[in-house]
Amino acid sequence: MHDITEGKQAEATRFEREQEFEALVENTPDIVSRYDRKFRHLYVNRAVTQATGLPASAFIGKTHEDLGMPRHLQAEWNAILGDVFASGQERETEFEFPTPGGPRSYHSRLVPEHAPDGRIRSVLNIARDITARKQAETALHETNAELLRLQTELASTLEALHTSYWHIRKINEFLSMCMECGKVNADGETWQAARDFLAASGLTPFVSHGYCPPCTELLMARHDAADVPHE
């Protein structure tokens, strides 16, 4: 009689805990599921319907293969479930699932559940929708990439400006322009048309002063002619 009473009490306690468990998980937005050693669903809460379009009852006793889940996810989920059963350790994973409303990202935590004899009886999986977080991470990554691109462009622009400034200073130090014919002397020897010099150098600043030799001779001839007295 004593053993029967204890058994009934244990059964009542187990039933009460199951009721508390279901009351808790049926009111969470997370997808909560339980698997046996053959990876069949022992339990799944109603949050799964929003993610799959299937009622929770459709999952009971079925594997991911039976339910026609995407093949790459079947392999991934079976591997991690097998690992939890074999190691007795919790595992976490992230995956993307094609819900009726479009792709959603999930984070799953898989926890081994032990029987009274210490064996792993089942695995409890809690999958949380982390789509918003993933989208924020993607946006942040894109923003950082854009900032890096702008920094690179700015550095390149500043380097080009520095180079141009250096060339302008050098040109201003030695460039001469004839005030008579407009030719320029960039190397101290050769005089050439300003437009030819600018086209070749790509630079426009210059110092305007003096006269080129031909113009100097011309001006002197004009001056001498002007000094000749008229009879």
BELDA-V859106 format. One record per run of one state. SS is the DSSP state (H for helix, E for strand, - for the rest). FROM is the first residue (numbers start at 0). TO is the last residue. If there is no record, write none. Layout:
ss/from/to
SS/FROM/TO
SS/FROM/TO
This chain:
ss/from/to
-/0/0
H/1/24
-/25/29
E/30/34
-/35/39
E/40/43
-/44/45
H/46/51
-/52/54
H/55/57
-/58/58
E/59/59
-/60/69
H/70/86
-/87/89
E/90/98
-/99/100
E/101/113
-/114/118
E/119/128
-/129/129
H/130/173
-/174/174
E/175/176
-/177/182
E/183/184
-/185/189
E/190/191
-/192/192
H/193/200
-/201/207
E/208/208
-/209/211
H/212/226
-/227/230
